[in-house]
Amino acid sequence: VVAGDPTITPRFEEFRTAQLSALRNDPARTRSEIRDMRALMEKHRISKSHPEHELKTGVGGLIDIEFTVQCLQILSGAQPRHTLDALAELATRQAITPHDAKVLNAAYHFQRRI
């Protein structure tokens, strides 16, 4: 959904679809760019002196679950916008195993409670 002029929404969706399709056509580049983006975020994290305090944004935190799911969504074409819905669809599309979906779902719920 795009706020503002309603004629922009279809144009934005067309642009978004084209961009996602381009990423799907080059999985290695897509994974590399996503890893680079995550590394850049890690580099500029707030607490560099105590990374263990960054439970959600640190290595293995909520953000890594979301990055993983979003990367798989891009590569598989899954469309759900919510992480848990995306995990279910990724398992249905066999982009991940049901076991991995269950593990990521449990980790996501755990991280959201912290």
VEXZA-688695 format. One record per atom (N, C-alpha, C): residue number from 1; residue in three letters; chain; x, y, z. Coordinates in Angstrom, 1 decimal. Example, Ala and Ser with C-alpha at 12.3 -4.5 7.8 and 13.67 -1.06 7.14 Angstrom:
# residues 2
R    i   aa  ch       X       Y       Z
R    1  ala   A    13.2    -5.7     7.8
R    1  ala   A    12.3    -4.5     7.8
R    1  ala   A    13.2    -3.3     7.8
R    2  ser   A    12.8    -2.2     7.1
R    2  ser   A    13.7    -1.1     7.1
R    2  ser   A    12.9     0.0     7.9
//
This chain:
# residues 114
R    i   aa  ch       X       Y       Z
R    1  val   A     0.9    -1.2     0.0
R    1  val   A     0.0     0.0     0.0
R    1  val   A     0.9     1.2     0.0
R    2  val   A     0.6     2.1    -0.9
R    2  val   A     1.3     3.4    -1.0
R    2  val   A     0.4     4.5    -0.6
R    3  ala   A     0.8     5.4     0.3
R    3  ala   A    -0.1     6.5     0.7
R    3  ala   A     0.0     7.6    -0.3
R    4  gly   A    -1.0     8.4    -0.4
R    4  gly   A    -1.0     9.5    -1.3
R    4  gly   A    -1.8     9.2    -2.6
R    5  asp   A    -1.3     9.7    -3.7
R    5  asp   A    -2.0     9.6    -5.0
R    5  asp   A    -2.2     8.1    -5.3
R    6  pro   A    -3.5     7.7    -5.5
R    6  pro   A    -3.7     6.3    -5.8
R    6  pro   A    -3.2     5.8    -7.1
R    7  thr   A    -2.9     6.7    -8.0
R    7  thr   A    -2.3     6.2    -9.3
R    7  thr   A    -0.8     5.8    -9.1
R    8  ile   A    -0.2     6.1    -8.0
R    8  ile   A     1.2     5.7    -7.8
R    8  ile   A     1.3     4.2    -7.4
R    9  thr   A     0.3     3.7    -6.7
R    9  thr   A     0.3     2.3    -6.2
R    9  thr   A     0.6     1.3    -7.4
R   10  pro   A    -0.1     1.3    -8.5
R   10  pro   A     0.2     0.3    -9.5
R   10  pro   A     1.6     0.5   -10.1
R   11  arg   A     2.0     1.7   -10.2
R   11  arg   A     3.4     2.0   -10.8
R   11  arg   A     4.4     1.5    -9.8
R   12  phe   A     4.2     1.7    -8.5
R   12  phe   A     5.1     1.2    -7.5
R   12  phe   A     5.2    -0.3    -7.5
R   13  glu   A     4.0    -1.0    -7.6
R   13  glu   A     3.9    -2.4    -7.6
R   13  glu   A     4.6    -3.0    -8.8
R   14  glu   A     4.5    -2.3   -10.0
R   14  glu   A     5.2    -2.8   -11.2
R   14  glu   A     6.7    -2.7   -11.0
R   15  phe   A     7.1    -1.6   -10.4
R   15  phe   A     8.6    -1.4   -10.2
R   15  phe   A     9.1    -2.4    -9.2
R   16  arg   A     8.3    -2.7    -8.1
R   16  arg   A     8.7    -3.7    -7.1
R   16  arg   A     8.8    -5.0    -7.7
R   17  thr   A     7.8    -5.4    -8.5
R   17  thr   A     7.8    -6.7    -9.1
R   17  thr   A     9.0    -6.9   -10.0
R   18  ala   A     9.3    -5.9   -10.8
R   18  ala   A    10.5    -5.9   -11.7
R   18  ala   A    11.8    -6.1   -10.9
R   19  gln   A    11.9    -5.4    -9.8
R   19  gln   A    13.1    -5.5    -9.0
R   19  gln   A    13.3    -6.8    -8.4
R   20  leu   A    12.2    -7.4    -7.9
R   20  leu   A    12.2    -8.7    -7.3
R   20  leu   A    12.5    -9.8    -8.3
R   21  ser   A    12.0    -9.6    -9.5
R   21  ser   A    12.3   -10.6   -10.5
R   21  ser   A    13.7   -10.6   -10.9
R   22  ala   A    14.3    -9.4   -11.0
R   22  ala   A    15.7    -9.3   -11.3
R   22  ala   A    16.6    -9.9   -10.2
R   23  leu   A    16.2    -9.8    -9.0
R   23  leu   A    17.0   -10.4    -7.9
R   23  leu   A    16.8   -11.9    -8.0
R   24  arg   A    15.6   -12.4    -8.3
R   24  arg   A    15.4   -13.9    -8.4
R   24  arg   A    16.2   -14.5    -9.5
R   25  asn   A    16.5   -13.7   -10.5
R   25  asn   A    17.3   -14.2   -11.7
R   25  asn   A    18.8   -14.4   -11.4
R   26  asp   A    19.3   -13.8   -10.3
R   26  asp   A    20.7   -13.9    -9.9
R   26  asp   A    20.8   -14.2    -8.5
R   27  pro   A    20.5   -15.5    -8.1
R   27  pro   A    20.5   -15.8    -6.6
R   27  pro   A    21.8   -15.6    -5.9
R   28  ala   A    22.9   -15.8    -6.6
R   28  ala   A    24.2   -15.6    -5.9
R   28  ala   A    24.4   -14.2    -5.6
R   29  arg   A    24.1   -13.3    -6.6
R   29  arg   A    24.2   -11.8    -6.3
R   29  arg   A    23.3   -11.4    -5.2
R   30  thr   A    22.1   -11.9    -5.2
R   30  thr   A    21.1   -11.6    -4.2
R   30  thr   A    21.6   -11.9    -2.8
R   31  arg   A    22.1   -13.2    -2.7
R   31  arg   A    22.6   -13.6    -1.3
R   31  arg   A    23.7   -12.7    -0.9
R   32  ser   A    24.6   -12.4    -1.9
R   32  ser   A    25.8   -11.6    -1.6
R   32  ser   A    25.4   -10.2    -1.1
R   33  glu   A    24.5    -9.6    -1.8
R   33  glu   A    24.0    -8.3    -1.5
R   33  glu   A    23.3    -8.2    -0.1
R   34  ile   A    22.6    -9.3     0.2
R   34  ile   A    21.9    -9.3     1.5
R   34  ile   A    22.9    -9.5     2.6
R   35  arg   A    23.9   -10.4     2.4
R   35  arg   A    25.0   -10.6     3.4
R   35  arg   A    25.7    -9.3     3.6
R   36  asp   A    26.0    -8.6     2.5
R   36  asp   A    26.8    -7.3     2.6
R   36  asp   A    25.9    -6.3     3.4
R   37  met   A    24.6    -6.2     3.2
R   37  met   A    23.8    -5.3     3.9
R   37  met   A    23.7    -5.6     5.4
R   38  arg   A    23.6    -6.9     5.7
R   38  arg   A    23.6    -7.3     7.1
R   38  arg   A    24.9    -7.0     7.7
R   39  ala   A    26.0    -7.2     7.1
R   39  ala   A    27.4    -6.9     7.6
R   39  ala   A    27.5    -5.4     7.9
R   40  leu   A    27.0    -4.6     7.0
R   40  leu   A    27.0    -3.1     7.1
R   40  leu   A    26.2    -2.7     8.4
R   41  met   A    25.1    -3.3     8.6
R   41  met   A    24.3    -3.0     9.8
R   41  met   A    25.0    -3.4    11.0
R   42  glu   A    25.7    -4.6    11.0
R   42  glu   A    26.4    -5.1    12.1
R   42  glu   A    27.6    -4.1    12.4
R   43  lys   A    28.2    -3.6    11.4
R   43  lys   A    29.4    -2.7    11.6
R   43  lys   A    29.0    -1.4    12.3
R   44  his   A    27.7    -1.0    12.0
R   44  his   A    27.3     0.3    12.5
R   44  his   A    26.3     0.2    13.7
R   45  arg   A    26.4    -1.0    14.3
R   45  arg   A    25.5    -1.3    15.4
R   45  arg   A    25.8    -0.4    16.6
R   46  ile   A    24.8    -0.1    17.4
R   46  ile   A    24.9     0.9    18.5
R   46  ile   A    26.0     0.5    19.5
R   47  ser   A    25.9    -0.7    20.0
R   47  ser   A    26.8    -1.1    21.1
R   47  ser   A    27.9    -2.0    20.6
R   48  lys   A    29.0    -1.3    20.2
R   48  lys   A    30.1    -2.1    19.7
R   48  lys   A    30.9    -2.7    20.8
R   49  ser   A    30.9    -2.0    22.0
R   49  ser   A    31.7    -2.5    23.1
R   49  ser   A    31.0    -3.7    23.8
R   50  his   A    29.7    -3.9    23.7
R   50  his   A    29.0    -5.0    24.3
R   50  his   A    28.0    -5.6    23.3
R   51  pro   A    28.6    -6.3    22.3
R   51  pro   A    27.7    -6.9    21.3
R   51  pro   A    26.7    -7.9    21.9
R   52  glu   A    27.1    -8.5    23.0
R   52  glu   A    26.3    -9.5    23.6
R   52  glu   A    25.0    -8.9    24.2
R   53  his   A    24.9    -7.6    24.3
R   53  his   A    23.7    -6.9    24.8
R   53  his   A    22.7    -6.7    23.7
R   54  glu   A    23.1    -6.9    22.4
R   54  glu   A    22.3    -6.6    21.3
R   54  glu   A    21.6    -7.9    20.9
R   55  leu   A    20.6    -8.3    21.7
R   55  leu   A    19.9    -9.6    21.6
R   55  leu   A    19.1    -9.7    20.3
R   56  lys   A    18.5    -8.6    19.9
R   56  lys   A    17.6    -8.6    18.7
R   56  lys   A    18.4    -8.2    17.4
R   57  thr   A    19.3    -7.3    17.5
R   57  thr   A    20.0    -6.9    16.3
R   57  thr   A    21.4    -7.5    16.2
R   58  gly   A    21.9    -8.2    17.2
R   58  gly   A    23.2    -8.9    17.1
R   58  gly   A    23.1   -10.2    16.3
R   59  val   A    24.3   -10.8    16.2
R   59  val   A    24.4   -12.0    15.4
R   59  val   A    23.5   -13.1    16.1
R   60  gly   A    22.6   -13.7    15.2
R   60  gly   A    21.7   -14.7    15.7
R   60  gly   A    20.4   -14.2    16.2
R   61  gly   A    20.2   -12.9    16.2
R   61  gly   A    19.0   -12.2    16.8
R   61  gly   A    17.9   -12.2    15.8
R   62  leu   A    16.9   -11.5    16.2
R   62  leu   A    15.6   -11.4    15.4
R   62  leu   A    15.9   -10.9    14.0
R   63  ile   A    16.9   -10.0    13.9
R   63  ile   A    17.2    -9.4    12.6
R   63  ile   A    17.7   -10.4    11.6
R   64  asp   A    18.5   -11.4    12.2
R   64  asp   A    19.0   -12.4    11.3
R   64  asp   A    17.9   -13.4    10.8
R   65  ile   A    16.9   -13.6    11.6
R   65  ile   A    15.8   -14.4    11.2
R   65  ile   A    15.1   -13.7    10.1
R   66  glu   A    14.8   -12.4    10.3
R   66  glu   A    14.1   -11.6     9.3
R   66  glu   A    14.9   -11.5     8.0
R   67  phe   A    16.2   -11.3     8.1
R   67  phe   A    17.0   -11.3     6.9
R   67  phe   A    17.0   -12.6     6.1
R   68  thr   A    17.1   -13.7     6.8
R   68  thr   A    17.0   -15.0     6.2
R   68  thr   A    15.7   -15.3     5.5
R   69  val   A    14.6   -14.9     6.2
R   69  val   A    13.3   -15.1     5.6
R   69  val   A    13.1   -14.2     4.4
R   70  gln   A    13.5   -13.0     4.5
R   70  gln   A    13.3   -12.1     3.4
R   70  gln   A    14.2   -12.5     2.2
R   71  cys   A    15.4   -13.0     2.4
R   71  cys   A    16.2   -13.5     1.3
R   71  cys   A    15.5   -14.7     0.6
R   72  leu   A    15.0   -15.6     1.4
R   72  leu   A    14.3   -16.8     0.8
R   72  leu   A    13.1   -16.3     0.1
R   73  gln   A    12.4   -15.3     0.6
R   73  gln   A    11.2   -14.8    -0.1
R   73  gln   A    11.5   -14.3    -1.5
R   74  ile   A    12.6   -13.5    -1.5
R   74  ile   A    13.0   -12.9    -2.8
R   74  ile   A    13.4   -14.0    -3.8
R   75  leu   A    14.1   -15.0    -3.3
R   75  leu   A    14.6   -16.1    -4.2
R   75  leu   A    13.5   -17.0    -4.6
R   76  ser   A    12.4   -17.2    -3.8
R   76  ser   A    11.4   -18.2    -4.1
R   76  ser   A    10.1   -17.5    -4.7
R   77  gly   A    10.0   -16.2    -4.5
R   77  gly   A     8.8   -15.5    -5.0
R   77  gly   A     7.7   -15.5    -4.0
R   78  ala   A     7.9   -15.9    -2.8
R   78  ala   A     6.9   -15.9    -1.7
R   78  ala   A     6.5   -14.4    -1.4
R   79  gln   A     5.3   -14.2    -1.2
R   79  gln   A     4.8   -12.8    -1.1
R   79  gln   A     4.4   -12.3     0.3
R   80  pro   A     4.1   -13.2     1.3
R   80  pro   A     3.6   -12.7     2.5
R   80  pro   A     4.5   -11.6     3.1
R   81  arg   A     3.9   -10.6     3.7
R   81  arg   A     4.7    -9.5     4.3
R   81  arg   A     5.1    -9.7     5.8
R   82  his   A     4.4   -10.7     6.4
R   82  his   A     4.7   -10.9     7.8
R   82  his   A     5.6   -12.2     7.9
R   83  thr   A     6.6   -12.1     8.7
R   83  thr   A     7.7   -13.1     8.8
R   83  thr   A     7.1   -14.5     9.0
R   84  leu   A     6.1   -14.7    10.0
R   84  leu   A     5.6   -16.0    10.3
R   84  leu   A     4.8   -16.5     9.1
R   85  asp   A     4.0   -15.7     8.4
R   85  asp   A     3.3   -16.1     7.3
R   85  asp   A     4.2   -16.5     6.2
R   86  ala   A     5.3   -15.8     6.0
R   86  ala   A     6.3   -16.1     5.0
R   86  ala   A     7.0   -17.5     5.3
R   87  leu   A     7.3   -17.7     6.6
R   87  leu   A     7.9   -19.0     6.9
R   87  leu   A     7.0   -20.2     6.5
R   88  ala   A     5.7   -20.0     6.7
R   88  ala   A     4.7   -21.1     6.4
R   88  ala   A     4.7   -21.3     4.8
R   89  glu   A     4.7   -20.2     4.1
R   89  glu   A     4.7   -20.3     2.6
R   89  glu   A     6.0   -20.8     2.1
R   90  leu   A     7.1   -20.4     2.7
R   90  leu   A     8.4   -21.0     2.3
R   90  leu   A     8.4   -22.5     2.5
R   91  ala   A     7.9   -23.0     3.6
R   91  ala   A     7.8   -24.4     3.8
R   91  ala   A     6.9   -25.1     2.7
R   92  thr   A     5.8   -24.5     2.5
R   92  thr   A     4.9   -25.0     1.5
R   92  thr   A     5.5   -25.1     0.1
R   93  arg   A     6.3   -24.1    -0.3
R   93  arg   A     7.0   -24.0    -1.5
R   93  arg   A     8.3   -24.9    -1.6
R   94  gln   A     8.6   -25.5    -0.4
R   94  gln   A     9.8   -26.3    -0.2
R   94  gln   A    11.1   -25.5    -0.4
R   95  ala   A    11.0   -24.2    -0.1
R   95  ala   A    12.2   -23.4    -0.1
R   95  ala   A    13.0   -23.6     1.2
R   96  ile   A    12.3   -24.1     2.2
R   96  ile   A    12.9   -24.6     3.4
R   96  ile   A    12.2   -25.8     3.9
R   97  thr   A    12.8   -26.6     4.7
R   97  thr   A    12.2   -27.8     5.2
R   97  thr   A    11.2   -27.4     6.3
R   98  pro   A    10.2   -28.3     6.5
R   98  pro   A     9.2   -28.0     7.6
R   98  pro   A     9.9   -27.9     8.9
R   99  his   A    11.0   -28.7     9.1
R   99  his   A    11.7   -28.6    10.4
R   99  his   A    12.4   -27.2    10.5
R  100  asp   A    13.0   -26.7     9.5
R  100  asp   A    13.7   -25.4     9.5
R  100  asp   A    12.6   -24.3     9.8
R  101  ala   A    11.5   -24.4     9.1
R  101  ala   A    10.4   -23.5     9.4
R  101  ala   A    10.0   -23.5    10.8
R  102  lys   A     9.9   -24.6    11.4
R  102  lys   A     9.5   -24.8    12.8
R  102  lys   A    10.5   -24.1    13.7
R  103  val   A    11.8   -24.4    13.4
R  103  val   A    12.9   -23.9    14.3
R  103  val   A    12.9   -22.3    14.1
R  104  leu   A    12.8   -21.8    12.9
R  104  leu   A    12.8   -20.3    12.8
R  104  leu   A    11.6   -19.7    13.4
R  105  asn   A    10.5   -20.4    13.3
R  105  asn   A     9.3   -19.9    13.9
R  105  asn   A     9.4   -19.8    15.4
R  106  ala   A     9.9   -20.8    16.0
R  106  ala   A    10.2   -20.8    17.5
R  106  ala   A    11.2   -19.8    17.9
R  107  ala   A    12.3   -19.6    17.1
R  107  ala   A    13.3   -18.6    17.4
R  107  ala   A    12.7   -17.2    17.3
R  108  tyr   A    11.9   -17.0    16.3
R  108  tyr   A    11.2   -15.7    16.1
R  108  tyr   A    10.3   -15.4    17.3
R  109  his   A     9.5   -16.3    17.7
R  109  his   A     8.6   -16.1    18.9
R  109  his   A     9.5   -15.8    20.1
R  110  phe   A    10.5   -16.6    20.3
R  110  phe   A    11.4   -16.3    21.5
R  110  phe   A    12.0   -14.9    21.4
R  111  gln   A    12.5   -14.5    20.3
R  111  gln   A    13.1   -13.2    20.2
R  111  gln   A    12.1   -12.1    20.4
R  112  arg   A    10.9   -12.3    19.9
R  112  arg   A     9.9   -11.2    20.1
R  112  arg   A     9.5   -11.1    21.5
R  113  arg   A     9.7   -12.1    22.4
R  113  arg   A     9.3   -12.0    23.8
R  113  arg   A    10.4   -11.3    24.6
R  114  ile   A    11.6   -11.3    24.1
R  114  ile   A    12.7   -10.7    24.9
R  114  ile   A    12.5    -9.2    25.0
//
